[in-house]
Structure formats: structure tokens, C-alpha cells
Amino acid sequence: MSKTLIRGAKVLGGAPQDVLIDGGTIAEVGSGLSADGAEVVDADGKVLLPGLVDLHTHLREPGREDSETVLTGTRAAASGGYTAVFAMANTFPVADTAGVVEQVWRLGKEHGYCDVRPVGAVTVGLEGRKLAELGAMHDSAAGVTVFSDDGKCVDDAVIMRRALEYVKAFDGVVAQHAQEPRLTEGAQMNEGVVSAELGLGGWPAVAEESIIARDVLLAEHVGSRVHICHLSTAGSVEIVRWAKSRGIQVTAEVTPHHLLLTDELVRTYDPVYKVNPPLRTERDVMALREALADGTIDIVATDHAPHPHEDKDCEWAAAAMGMVGLETALSVVQETMVETGLLDWAGVADRMSFTPARIGRATGHGRPVSAGEPANLTLVDTAYRGPVDPAGFASRSRNTPYAGRELPGRVTHTWLRGKATLVDGKLT
């Protein structure tokens, strides 16, 4: 297999080094390296990170190929520096059987832009009434380790307890979409000053926080792992911090958009800002940043939620909830966490590669940039700054809240097991 020599890369933001890839493995890391016949990539001080891992991606296939497919979604992932994504179960049909998760897994294998790890549904049809085939999905070729009804909350405490007990047998994790449904009926945005002024139905913080409080107690009772999807409020941060202080096996994620955007943007009535959970207040945003920095929130996950033009280009009340995020996530994290001094690049590697891979048990991903490790890597031009142009996205959908906004950083190269999937910002 071919060799690639990356010259002068700042590995995890440190001093420039050379990295030699031989086949699918990192052969050597050091200074002044050379290799006969190797393709040379002049990093010129760019930052080299382990390939990013997204624990929360919607690829929409099967059933909503008008929004995204496994091919277009994984191309978007490679463009954003990702080498592995976890594909959520709210497809049509729902990924609640071994057959459906294997279909998604095989599509990922065929297209090859990144590894696709299917997420299995917790309940049949995401209906919250009966456990899905958790064991069969785990034992399938897809080897499912993460289960979620994302898009819907597992609001029945008995069902949630049973799911936590079941996945404990094979070291799985239940990823909860924390939303008490009765408290969010008709909700259109964050409940607060802005919703009151606009007359839009409010999504109160307590609807998220009450479910998280219940679930961390259930996880403690059962002795199992629970993961909190797209945590969005300052109160949720405090509950997770308390749970971790008790030794409860809880992890949590924050999305890039919840690190940057606030509910003030809803004043525009532009449905591109409509998302679940909703954009919160400036106070919440600051609390989320601090929690990501101190490790209370473990990871950044995109909640990449593509929608076709007609589902977003309509009045606010009728619009679908969700934003695309794979191709802009690292830039948003650079702006909100690195340029503010809250995280260094080693911290970014931890929150966007090492830890999500560990939570999802994604073998071969989230590994150190050192000799003998799989060559899953991404090279970032951190000095770049420019406007976001959705027309250039690899994703099939364009529902980004950052269109025209200047963001820092640009992924120039991505390697999946030594094979370049992105070169000079262009998909191979």
C-alpha cells in the first residue's frame, strides 16, 4: 500500500513534527523523516488531529434520501474531518432490528468515506412502549453499542430502566433525548423572555432537566451507562456535575450550535434556527462552554440533522427542527472554545475524537497520533478564516445557521486508515 509523509504538522497543536503513514498505519512520528516513494503533504504548521468521531449524526437512509444518504452524509463527514459517525435510528423503517442496522452498516462499508456505526432504537418504532431487539442488534454484523430513540424521549421510567439493565450485559449505552413530552406540547422555541415577546410556544429548561435527573438516578440504581444527547441548559450542567460527583456512569454531549447561538436569533423568524432542543439563552451558552472545558460535558456531537429545502423554507410553525453540522463543527469549536482560551487543541482532540470513540466503543478510532496506531487523521488550517458557503457542502441539505457567517479553521485533509478521503479541501 502507499506511503504518505506529512511534513511539519503541529500534532495536537504542539511543536511541528513529521508523520509517516505506511498503508493503514502510522509508521513513525518525529523530525526530519523521509520515505522513498512517499506522497509528501506539506502541513506548513497546520494542526494534525486524530480523525474526529461524531456520536450523533442523522444520515436519513433508509427512507428520507431526499434529505441525506449514507453516501452524501459520509462525504460531509470526511469534509469536516470525521473518520467515524454514529448514525441515529430515526429512519424509515426505524433502525430497531438487526436487519436495518446491518443495512446502514453495509452502506457505510460500501461508500468508504468514513466508518458508519449504526445506533439502534431503544423501543420498537420509537414508540416508547416495547423494547426493540437490543441484543440482536448488538450481536449483528453492525455490532451496535449505542441505543437511542433520539427525536423522541424514552419518557417511561420502567422502559428506560429495562433498557439500562439490558445494555449493561454487553457494555452498551443508552443515549437519551431528554425531553419530557407533556411539558413541551406545542413548543416552538426556548421558554423565556423572547418566547413571551414573540408569542411562540415555549420549551422550558425543566423539560430537559427533569428527565436527566431521573435518568442519572436510574443509571445509578442499575449500575449502567447513560449518555445525555444534546445537553442545552445551565441547569442540566449542574445535574450532570452532581451525578458525576456521585460516581454515576453518565456522559453528556453538547452541539456546536448550542455553544454559539442563542434564542435571540429566533426574532428573525428564520426557520434555519429552529432546532430541538431549542437555542437557549446567553447564560446557558456560557455555562455549556465552561462545562465542556472542565469536562462536565464530555464531548461535542453535531446532531447533524439534514432537511430538504421545502421543510425549512416555510413559516416557522410548520418548519422541521434541525440543522446540518458535520462540515462546520470544528470551525465552531475553534471559535467558541480554542480562540476563547477555554480549550487547547489537545482538549479538542479529547472532546471530538478520543472520548466519543470511547463512549461508543468505536475500536480503531480516537487513538493517539503515534507509531503503530491506525492512520485515522485530520489536518486543519487553523489560520484560515472565511464565510460559510452552503453551496459548497457535500451534504445533500443546506439547512445551516452559519450561511455567510465568517468562521475560523478549515479541514484540508482527512485520512481513513491511511487512505485520503479529503485532499486540499476536496473529496477524493
N, C-alpha and C positions, 0 to 999 in steps of 0.2 A: 504494500500500500504506500501511498505518497507520504512525503515528509513536508512539514511546514515549519519555518523558523520565524517566530515573532520577535522582532528586534526592538529593544528599548521600551518595553511596556512597563508601566507602573502597576505591578501586581498588587491588587487590593489597595491601590493608592500609594504604595511605598516607593522606594527608590527604583529607577529603571533597571529592568533585567531582560534577558533573552529567554524565550520559552521555545523548546523544540518539541514538536508533535511528530510522532512516528506512528503511522497507522491510526488507531483509535485511542492512543495513549500518550500522555505527556512523558517524553523520554528524559528530558533534562531541563532544569531551570538554573540559570547562572549568568555570568558575564562573559562576553566575547565568544559566545558559542558559534559554531559553524557546522554545516552538514552538506555533504556533496549531494547535489541534485534536489535540494530542498527548495520549495517555493518560499520566497522571503516576503514577509509582511513588515514594513517599516512602521512600527507603532508610534514613533516620534512623541513619546511621553503620554500617549493615551493610557487610560486606566483599563487593566485587564481583570475581569471578574470571573468567577465560576458561572457557568450558564444559569440563567435565572429560572426559578421554579414558581409557577403560579398555582396555588391550591384552589383557585376559584375562577373557572372560565366557563362561559356558555358557548358551546360550539354549534348548538341548534340542530345538528344532524343526529338522528333521523327526524324528519317531519317539518322543519322550518328552514329548508335550504334557501328560501328567499332572503333570510336574514344572514345566514352564515353556513358554511360547510366545514367538515373537518379539514379539508384542504385549505380553504381560504383562512380559516381560523389559525391553523398551524403556520401558515405563511406570515400572518400578522404576528404570531408569537415569535418566530425567528427574526422578524424585522425589529421587534422590541427587545431582543437579546435573550429570549427564553429558549431553553432546551427541553423543558418538560412542562406540561399543563395538566391539570385535573379537570376533566370535563363533567359539568354538572348534569344531574339526572332528569331535569325537567324538559325532556324531549317528547316527541310524538311518534311512536309509543314511548311511554316513560321507561327509563332505564331501571326497571325493577326486577329483571330476570337475567339469568346468565346469558341468554341469547342476545339480548340488546347490548349489554356491556361488552360482550365479545365482538359484536358488530362494530361498535365505536373504536374499540382497541385495534381491531384489524385495519380499519380505515386509517388510523394513525400510523400503523406499521407501513401501509402501502404508500402513503404520501411522503413520509420521511423528513418533514421539516422540523419536527420536534417529537418527543415521546408524548403519547396521549395516555393518561391514566384515568379511566372512567370512574366517576363517582356513582355509587349505587343509591337508589332511593331507599329511604328508611321504611316507608309504607307503600303498600300496593296503590299504584296510580296517584301517589302523593296525596291520598285522600285522608290520611291520618287515622285510619280505623283498624288496619291489619298490617302486621309486619311483612315486608317484602322478603324475597328469598336471599337473605343476607349471607348465609353460609354458602349457598350455591354460587353466588356472585364472587365471593372470596375464593372459592375453590376452582373457579373457571379459569380459562386462559388469561383473562384480564387481571386476575389476582387482586380484586378490589379490596382496598383497605379503608377507604373513606366513604361514609354513607351520609346522605343529606337529602332532605325534602326541599332544598333551597328554592325560594319563591313562595314557599309556604312554611309555616311553623309547625313543628310537631308539638301541638298545644296540649295534647292529652298526656298527663303526667304518668299514667300507667304504661302507655305505649312507649314513652321516652325511657322509662325505667327498663322496660323489657329490651329495648334496643341497646341500651348501655350494657346490660347484662350479657346480651348475645355477642356483641362485638368483642367483649373482653376475652372471650375464649380464643380468639386469634389475633389479639393485639390490634384490633381495628379502632376507629374513632368515629363518633357521631358528630357531624358538623351542623350546628343548629342555626336556622334563620330565626332569630329571636324577635318575634312579633306576636303579641297577644291579639288574636283576631278581633275579639269583641271591642277592644279599646281603639281599634284602627278602622272600624267600618266607615267607609266613605272618605277616608283620609286622602288628602291630595298633596300635603307638604308638612313640614315640621310644625307642630303646635307651638305657637308663641306669638310674639308681637306682630310679626309680619303676616302670619296667617289670619290674625284677627283683623288687621287693616285691610287685607285683600279679600276677606270673606271666604277663604278656602278651608275645607275641612282639615283639621289638624291631626297629625300623627304624633302623639305625646311621647316624650322620652321614657316614661314609666312603662309603656307597652313593650319596649325593648328590655328595660332593666329588670322588670318583674320575671320575665322568662329566664334571663341569665341567672338571677338569684335562685330560682327554683332548680335550674339545671345543674349549677355547680354543687348544690346540696345533694341532688340525686347522684351525681358523679362521685361525690364523697361517700355516700351511703353504699353504692355499688362497688366502689373501688375501680372505676373505669375512666377512660379518657373522653373528654368532651371538648369540642372546639367551637368557638363562637365566631360565626361569619360576620363580616362587615360591621364590626362594633362602631357605634357612631356618637355616643354621648359621654359627657364627663361622668355622669352617674354610673354608667356601665364600666368605665375605667376603675372606679373605686370598688365596685363589686368584684371584679376580676382580681384586683390587687389584694383585696381581703381574702379571696379564695386561695390565691397562691400562697399567702402568708400562713394558711392552714395546711398547706401541702396537698391541696386538691389538684388532681391532674387536669387542669384546664389550660387551654391555649386560646389565643384570640388573634384576629386579623383586623387590619384597617385598610380601606381602599385609598388609592391616590386621591380620588375626588373629595373624600371626606377630610383629607389632610390640607386641602387648598381652598375649596369652595364653601360658601355659606348660603343660608336661606335668603339672604338679601337679593340674590340673583333671581329669585322667583318673581320679584317685582316686574321683571321684563315679560312675564307670561310666556317665555320661550320654553316649549316642552323638552328641549335638549337638557334642561336642568331638572327634569322630573325623574326621580330615582327612588328605589326602595332599598334600605331605609333612606329617608329624605335627607337633603342637605340640612345641616344643623346650624347652630349659631357660632359666632367667632369664639366664644368661650369654649364651646365643645371642640372646635378645631384646634385650639391651643392645647387643650387637655389631651387630645389624641396624639399630637406631636410629642408632647412630653412623655406620654406613656409608651410610645414607640421607642423613644430614646432610652428610657430607663428599663425597658424590657417587660413592662407590664403587658403591653401588646407585643406579641411575639413576631408577627410577620406583616408584610404588605401583600395583599392579594387584590387582583384587579377587579373582580366581579365584572369582567368583560361581558357586556350584555348587548349584542348587536340587534338592531331592529331595522326593517326596511323603511324607506323614505315615508311611505304613506302612514305608518304607525306613529311617526313623530311630527310630521308636517300637518298638524291639525290643531284644534283647540286644546287647551291644557287638560280639561277634564277627560277628554277622550283619548289622550295620548298614552302610549305604553311607557312603563317605567324602565329606565336603564340607560347605560352609557357604554360605548366601547372604550377599552382602556389598555390593551396589550401594547400598542405601539407608542404610547405616551407615558407609561407608568414610571419608567426610570427617570425621565426628564422631570416629572412632577416631584419625585422623591429627591432628586438633586436640588430642586428649587426650595422645597419645604424643609428638608432635613439636613442636607450637606451644606448648602450655602448659608443656612442659619446657624451652623456650628453644632447642631444637635447630634449629628452622626458623622463619622468619617466613612471612607469607602469600605473599610473592613466591616463596619457596622451595617452598611448597605448590603454587603455580601451575606452577612448573617441573616438579615431580615428578609432578603429576597431570594436566597438560594439555600444556604446551609439549613436553616430552621424549617422552612416549608418542606424541604425534602425529608427532613427527619420526621415531621408530623405525619406526612403522607406515606412514610416508609418507601420513598422513591429511590430504590437501590441504584447506585451509579451516578446519582445527581447530588448536588450540594456537597461536593468533595473539594478538598484543598487543591490549590494550584501548585502541585508538586509532582516530582517524578514518580511514575508508576500509577498515577491516578487517571481516570477516564478524561479524555480531552473534550469535555463539555465546557466551552468558554465563550465569553462575550467581550468585545473590545469597544470601549466607549470614548468618544471625543468629547471630553468634559468642557473644553474651551468653546465649543460651538454654542451659538445662540441664534434662534431664528423662529419665525412664525410657524404654527402648526397648519399644515395644508391637508385636509381630509381627502382631497382628490388623489393624493399620492399614497393613501392607505392600501395595504394588502387585504385588509378585512373587506368583506362584501358590503358592510354597512358603514355609514358615515356619521352616526349619531355621537359625535364627540362634543364635549362642552368647551373644548380648547381651540376651536377653529379660529385662526387669525391671531391667537394669543402667542406671544413670544415665550418660549421655554428654553432652558439650557440643556446641553448634552444631546448627543446623537450616537446611536449604536452604529458602528461602521462594519463590524464583522461578528458573525456568530458561527461557532463550530459545534457540531453534534457528533460526538465520538470521532473527532478528528476530521470530519467532513464539513467543508464550509457550506453553510446554508445561506449566509449573507456575506457579500464581499463588497467593500466600498459603498455600503448602504443599499446595495442591490441584491435581490434574491437570486440565488443560483438555480 
